[in-house]
Structures are given as C-alpha cells and as structure tokens.
C-alpha cells in the first residue's frame, strides 16, 4: 500500500475516534477549551463563510456551564469563529494566541506575525445592511498580518474595530460586534480601499494607488435605498420583490414561478435620462452589492447542528436551504413541524435564490457580516486575475 493510501486510511480511522478520546487542550485559549480534527465532511454541513484558514476537519469546543445543570458544550467548526467569540485583552495578547495555536498545529511552518506588511496600521471599513434594512459602517484598523514567510503570498489579517462604532451599533442598531476579528487578505485589502474611498484619500502612498491587478480584493457596497415588498403575479399569487437603488441605477430582484418552482431574476435600468455611461461598469473590481441578511431572520432560526440534522432526518432530508456561522449552529429557515419555509422567509426574495451548476459563473455569493449573520452579495468576485474578471463581466 502506498504512502498516500496509508495517510487516507489513518485519517478515516482517526475520524471514527470519539472527540473525547482525541481532544487536546487549545493552546492560548481559556482553560478547558479543547480541539480535535474530525470528519471534514461534517464541517461541510456547516457552510461557514468565516473559514479562512486551511484546517479541514478542525473542531473546537468550550464548556457551557449553567446553574444546576450538567455541563454542555459549544462547538466551533472554524478557528476564526472560536477566536471571535473570545474577549481578548488587547491585540498583542490576541496575536500571541493565534501564533501559539498555529505553531502548535503546524510547527516551524506556521504563520507568524509580519508587522512590515503594507496594510498593518491602515484604516479599515466594513459596510453592510443589517437585518432591519439599515446601513452599518464599521471602522477600524488593520492591527496584525500573519504569514508563513516574508516571501509568502497567502496572508490573513486581524482587524480591530473602533469602540465608538461598536457602541453605536449596539445601542442604536441592536447589532452586537466584537472588537477583534480575523479576516482574509481579500477582505483586508478591500476594507482599506473602502475606507480610503469614503475618506477621499488619494495620496501617493494610499492603498488605492499601491494595489495592482494581481491582488484579490473584496468589499461590500450598500444600497442608497432599498425596498422589500410582496407583489401580485398574473396568476394572483403574491411573491416577494427587492428593489435597490445604487449609483443612479435601479436593480429589481423578483421571484417568479418556473418548471422547478420559484426562481429569482434580476433587472437593471439606469435612472439617468441622458445616460452617457452605458459602457462603464457600475461596480469597481472587488465590489459586491450587499442584498441584505439571508439568515437568521429571527432567534428561532439558529439551531445546534445535531438538532438540525435530526429535524432534517424527520423530514426525509428535504431541508436543504441552510447555512452555518461556524459556531456549531445552523441557520434554518423552515418550520419545525412541517419542514417548509416559515412565513418570514417566504416574504424575502433572497430565500428563493438557487445554487448555480458547475458550468455557470456565480453572481450571488454568501458572506458573513461582523455580527455573524449570513448575507447574499451580488456581483463578480475579483480573484486577482484581471483577464478572467473582464471576460466574465463582458459575458454578464
């Protein structure tokens, strides 16, 4: 038997070992936190846009103690989700925590803090639309870059949000956001560009002037106005519709019936009577339009993964529209008794967005906002390949 086959056999055997028998202390985290590498396919069930580190099968758990009850556990299916759930003293302590864990897992090849990165110390902005349809702009600073070596191209970053933004989001908008988050390289570059465009920074050493076409970028743009409503079709059935106004254009996302059920289509028209920008793209490379919160729509939509799997089994595995936050939870938009979409979800056009096939280029993407809610985003992702991006945009 070859080495590759041996490794596969060992991994399969290890996956069958109960968590308690292979769990190790989570270096750098509070006492009694543990981790183990389990079946990677279980992590697939929890669709986690938060996962940016390549740690397939990683499961982290912490004790959840309640008065007069036996200890329970909260499970995380990504290191990023576990990191964001901890109240860190400062960025220095948080940086050491990340370095300690990665060193424990990867040894000498682990990512380490790289303070010389161009983005470290740069201002950052993450803008999104909350569940009530209000726009939120979280400002902060890129505090740390992690990379394997000075020549490495794959980085992850730590962002520290401003305390004023956190307070305003909590008091005025009802949105809870923790101070420190780990983000991808695409989000870091995009967030810094977003801040500079808001602050109208165009200096010689700005991020906008320093970036090149080989750098992948992603940041969200929020609509100038948005409206969700139920509209009546020719057959008398009411379906949801989302109207978005952005940069002089009107986007209409409407649900309609086809041979496979309810689908979603989009139209875009210019609001400028004398439109001389027909050949210009509405979005800059890296920009994605935030269509709003896909899930959860209410507290009852959040369920532990085992509870959701049992519910799905009861309903003959008919529930296939769900996403996870990486915290061992599943966002479920269906009724417990019937397994059909609940009332609040039926009034959201985003609930009817379908997955594309392998030959189609996706223009709707999932992403997590800083509060942990799943959003749907409209646009073409920029992965650092200008030729690929322009080719897709021309086809679309």
N, C-alpha and C positions, 0 to 999 in steps of 0.2 A: 504494500500500500504506500502511496506517495505522501510527501510531507503535507501537501495541500489538503489531501483527503483526510489525513490524520488531524489537522487543525480543525476541519469541519466537524469531524466526529467528536472531538473534545468539546467544541463549543456547543454542539447539540446535547451532549451528556451534561454539561455544566448547566444548561438552561433548565434541565429537569430537577436540579437540586433545589430544594425549598430555600426561599430568601433567608430565613433564619439561620440556615446551616452554612451559608457562604458570605453573609453580610460582614462588612468591615467598618470600623469607625471612620467617619467622614472627617478627614484631616482639615483643621482650621475652622470647622463649624462647631456649634454648641454641643455639649455632651449629649450622648445617646442618639445623635444623628448617625445613620448608617447608610452604606451604599453597597450595591452589588450589580453585576452585569447579568441580565436576564434575557429572555427571548426577545430579540429585536422586533419580531413581528407584533409583540404586544404593544410596543411603542408606536407602531404604525397605526394601531387602532385609535391612538390619541394623536390626532392631527395637530401638531404643535408648530405654529409659525415661529415660536420663540426659539426653537432649537437652532443654534448657530455653530456649536462645537460638534465635531465628528466623534461622538461617543455612543455608538449604536448599542442599544440594549441597557444603557445606564438607568438604574432605578435608585432613587434616594428616598429615604423615609425618615420622618421625625415623629416623636411621640406626641399625641394629642391627649392630654390628661384633663379629665372633667371630675368635679367633686362627686364622690360616692359612686363612681363608675370605674369599670375596668379600663385599663389604658387602651387607647386606639391609636391608629397611625394615619398620617397624611403622606401620600406617595407623590413623588415628583418624577416625571419622565424626561426631564432635561436638567442639566446643571444650571442653566440660565434661570429656570423657574425657581429652583431652590435658592439660588443666590439672591434673587429679587425679593424673596419672602423674609429675608433676614434684615433686621435693623442694624446696619453697620455703624461703628463709631465715627469713622472718617474714611476718606479714600485710601489713605495709607494702609489702614487695617484691612480694608476690603481687597486691596491689591495683593497683600501678603496672603490672604485667604485663597484667592484664585491661584496664585503661584504655588502655594503649598499643595493644593489638591492636584493641579496639573502635573506637578513634579512627582507626586506620589503615584499617579496613574501612568505617566509617560516617561519618567526618569529624566535622563540628561537631555532628551529630545523635546522636553516640554516647553510650551510657550512661556516667555518671561516678559516682565515689564520692559518696554522700549521707549524711554522718555524723549528720545530725539525725533520721534515721528512728527511730521509737519503739522498734524491736526491736534496734537496734545496742547491744551491750553486755549484752543479755539472755542468761540461761542457756537452754540448749537440750538436748533429749534425743531420741535416735533409738533406738527399741527394736525388735528383730527376733529371729526364731528362726533359729539357724544351721543348717547342713546336717546336724548331728548331733542336732537337735531341742532344743538348749539355748537358753535366752533370753539375749540380749545387750542391754545398755543402754549406749549410747554418749552420754556427757555432754560438753558443750562450751559455746561462747559464739558468738553472732552477732557477727562482727567487722566486717563491711562490708555496706553496702547499695549497689547500683548502680541508677541510674535516669536517664532522659533529662533530666528537669527536676524542680523541686520540686513541680510540679502533676501530674506523670505518675502513672499508676495501676499501671503494669507495672514491677515490681521483680524483681531477682534478688539473692541474698544469698550471702555467704561465711561458712561455719561453721568454727570451729577446735575440733577435738576435744581433750579433756584428755589429756595424756601418760600419766597413770595408767591411763585407760580403754584407750588404745591398747596399753599394755604388758600389761595383764591379758588383753585379747582375744587378743593374740599368744601369750602364754605358756600360758594356761590353756585357751583355747578354740580355738587354732590358726587364728584369724581375723586376717588382715592388713588393717589400715585405715590410710590415710594421714591426715595431720593436717588438711589444708585441703581443703574441698570447696565447689563452687558448687551451690546449691540453689534451688528455685523459691520464689516468695512463699508458695504454699500450704504447702510443707514448712517454711518458716521460722516462720510463724505457728503451725502445728501442733506443731512441735518445742518451741517456747517454752511453749505451753499444756500439752503433755505433761510438761515439767519442772515447771511450777507445780503440776500435779495430783499429781505424785509427791511434791513437797516440801511440799504442802498450803499453798501461798501463795495468799492470798485478799485481799491488801491493796487499798486504793483505787486504787493505780497499777499493779496487776497486769495482765498481758496478758489474762487471762480476763475481767476486768471492763472492759477497754478495747476489746475487739473488738466489732464489730457484725455484723449479719446479712448485710451486703453484702460481707464479706471471705471469700474462699475459703480453706478450711483442709483440711489432710490430715496425719494422723499414724496410725501403726500401733499396734495393741494386740496383745500376745502372750497366748496361752492360759495359763490357770492350770495345766492339764495337757493333754497330747496323746498319742495312741497311734495308730500305723500298724500294720495287720495284714492278712493275707490271709484272706478268709472264703469258705466254700464256698456256691455258689448251689444252687437246687433241681435244676439240671441237672448238678451235680457239678463244674462249673468254678469255680476259685478266682479271686476278683477282689479288688483292694485296697480297704481302707476306712480312713478317717481319722476319729478321734473326738477332739473338742475340748471341754474344759470351760472355761467362761468366765462369770464373774459370776453363778453359780448356774444356768447353762443348759448343756445338752449338745447340741452340734452333731455330726451324723453325716454325713460326705460319703462316699457309697458309689457304686461303679461297678456298672453293670448293662448287660445286652445289650438293644438295641432294633433297629429295622429298619436303622439306619445303622451298626451296630457297637456299640461300648462307649461309654456316656454316663455322666455323673455327676449324681447327685441329692443334695439335702441335706434333712435333717430337723432340727427344733429343738424340744426339750422342756424345760420348767422342772424343776429338781431340788427346788424348794420345794413341799412338800406342801400348805401353805396359801398358795397364790400370790395375793397381792393386788396384783401389779404387772403384770397381764396387759395393761393398756393402755399401759404405759410401754415406750419403746424400749430395747433392750439397749445400743445404741451411741449415743453422742452425735454430733451433726453433725461431720463431718470424720474420725471414727474408722473405720478399716478393720482387720478381723481378719487378722493375718498367718497364712496357712495353711502357710507354710514355703517352703523353697527348691524352685523348679521346675527350675532348671538353673543351672550344671552340677552333675551329681551325682558326677562324677569328673574327674580331669585330662584324660582322653582325650576328654571331651565338648567341649572347647574346640578349635576348628579355625579357621585363617585363612579369610576369606570366599572367596577363589579356590578353595581346596581343597574347601570345602563345595559351591560351585556346580558343580565338576567331578563330585563324588560324586553330586549331585542329578541331573545330566545322565545319568550312567551308569545311574541307577535310574529313568530316564524321568520325572524331575521328580515322583516320588511322595513325596518327603520334604518335608512342609510344616509340620512342627512344630519350630520353632526360634526362637531369639531371640538378639540380639547385645548385647554390652556397650558398643558404641560404640568399641571399640579395634580395629576391623577384624576382630574374631573373631566366630565363630558358635558358639552352644551347640547341639550336635547330639546328640540322644538316641537315635540309631539305630546299628545295626551297620554297619560299612563294607562287609562282603561281601554282606549280604542287603538292607540298607536298611530293615530292620524295627526296631521298638523294642527296645533292648537290655534285658537281664534286670533291671538295677537300676531302669530306668524303668517296666517292667511292674508292679513292686511298689509304685509310687507312684500314688495316685488322682489326683494333680494332672496326671499325664501324659495323662489322658483328658478333661480339660476342653476343651470345644469353644468356638469363636467364636460369638457370637450374630449374628443378622441385623440389618439396618438398622432394623427396626421394634421391636426389643427393647431394653430398658434393661439394660446390663451390670451384673451384681452381682459378677463376678470381674474383677479388674484385675491388670495386671502392674506391677512396680516393682523398682527396684534398691536393695539394701541398701548401706551404705557400703563394703563389701568388693567390690562389683561383681557379686554374684550376683543372679539374677532370682528374685523371689518372686511368688506369687499371693496376692491380697488379696481378702477377702470383705466386701461392704458396698456402700453407695451413696455415691459421691463427692459432697462438698459444694462447689459451684462459686460460692458467694456469692449464690445465689438461694433464699431461704427457701421461697417458694411452690412452686417446682419441686421442691425437696427433700422437703417434706412430702407433696406429691402423689404422688411416686414411692414414698415409704415407705408411704403408705396402700394403694397398689396391691400392693406386695410383701407 
